[in-house]
């Protein structure tokens, strides 16, 4: 999949991830890591025609960290069983100012 986009600080408790649909019958797997070279953890798998958008709402997400996201497709009917990982995109939660910073 191409054009993977993870939101950059738009939400306080979630990161929105979107991508271009490769094939309507594909199943899309979304992966997250805390670093570019880190271990990828699958956060969801979407059945065909469900959506090309997810919201990562994991309660362990931290506002001061960046997260890397990849998407890959599993094809149901074509000869290729699984695509390569997409190019990654970085997403992060809204950076909330501390009470001390708000006073200045």
C-alpha positions in Angstrom: 0.0 0.0 0.0 1.1 3.5 -0.7 0.6 6.9 0.9 0.4 5.7 4.5 -0.3 8.8 6.6 -0.3 8.8 10.4 -1.7 11.9 12.1 0.8 14.4 13.6 -0.6 15.6 16.9 -4.2 16.2 15.9 -5.7 14.0 18.7 -4.9 13.7 22.4 -5.8 9.9 22.7 -5.4 8.4 19.3 -3.4 8.4 16.1 -5.3 8.2 12.8 -3.7 6.0 10.0 -4.9 6.1 6.4 -3.5 4.5 3.2 -4.4 4.0 -0.5 -6.3 0.8 -1.2 -4.3 -1.6 -3.4 -7.0 -4.1 -4.2 -10.6 -4.1 -3.0 -10.4 -7.8 -1.9 -7.3 -7.4 0.1 -7.0 -7.7 3.9 -4.9 -4.8 5.4 -2.6 -5.3 8.3 -1.4 -2.2 10.2 1.9 -2.3 12.2 3.4 0.0 14.7 6.9 0.4 16.2 8.6 2.9 18.5 11.6 3.2 16.1 12.3 2.8 12.4 14.4 -0.3 13.0 12.4 -1.6 15.9 10.1 -4.7 16.1 6.9 -4.2 14.2 3.7 -5.1 16.1 0.5 -5.7 14.3 -2.2 -3.5 15.8 -5.1 -4.5 13.5 -6.1 -6.5 10.5 -9.0 -5.2 8.5 -11.1 -7.5 6.3 -11.7 -6.6 2.7 -13.8 -3.5 1.9 -14.0 -2.5 5.6 -11.9 0.6 5.5 -8.6 2.2 4.7 -8.6 4.2 7.9 -7.9 3.1 11.5 -7.5 4.9 14.8 -4.7 3.6 17.1 -6.3 4.1 20.5 -3.9 2.0 22.5 -3.9 3.3 26.1 -0.1 2.8 26.3 0.6 5.5 23.7 2.7 8.2 25.2 2.4 11.9 24.2 6.1 12.5 24.1 6.9 9.6 21.7 6.8 9.3 17.9 5.4 6.1 16.5 6.2 4.5 13.1 3.4 2.9 11.1 3.4 0.5 8.2 0.6 -1.2 6.2 0.8 -4.4 4.2 -1.9 -6.2 2.2 -2.9 -9.8 2.1 -4.5 -10.6 -1.2 -7.4 -13.0 -1.2 -7.6 -14.0 -4.8 -4.5 -13.0 -6.7 -1.3 -15.0 -6.9 0.6 -12.9 -4.4 -0.2 -13.8 -0.8 1.2 -10.8 1.0 2.6 -7.4 -0.1 5.8 -5.9 1.1 5.5 -3.4 4.0 4.6 0.1 2.9 7.0 3.0 3.5 6.6 4.0 7.1 5.1 7.2 8.3 5.5 8.8 11.8 2.5 9.7 13.9 2.2 11.1 17.4 -0.4 12.2 19.9 -1.2 15.9 20.6 1.6 17.4 22.6 -0.2 18.7 25.7 1.6 21.6 27.5 2.2 21.1 31.1 0.5 23.4 33.7 3.8 25.2 34.3 4.3 26.0 30.5 0.7 27.2 30.2 1.3 29.9 32.9 4.3 31.4 31.1 
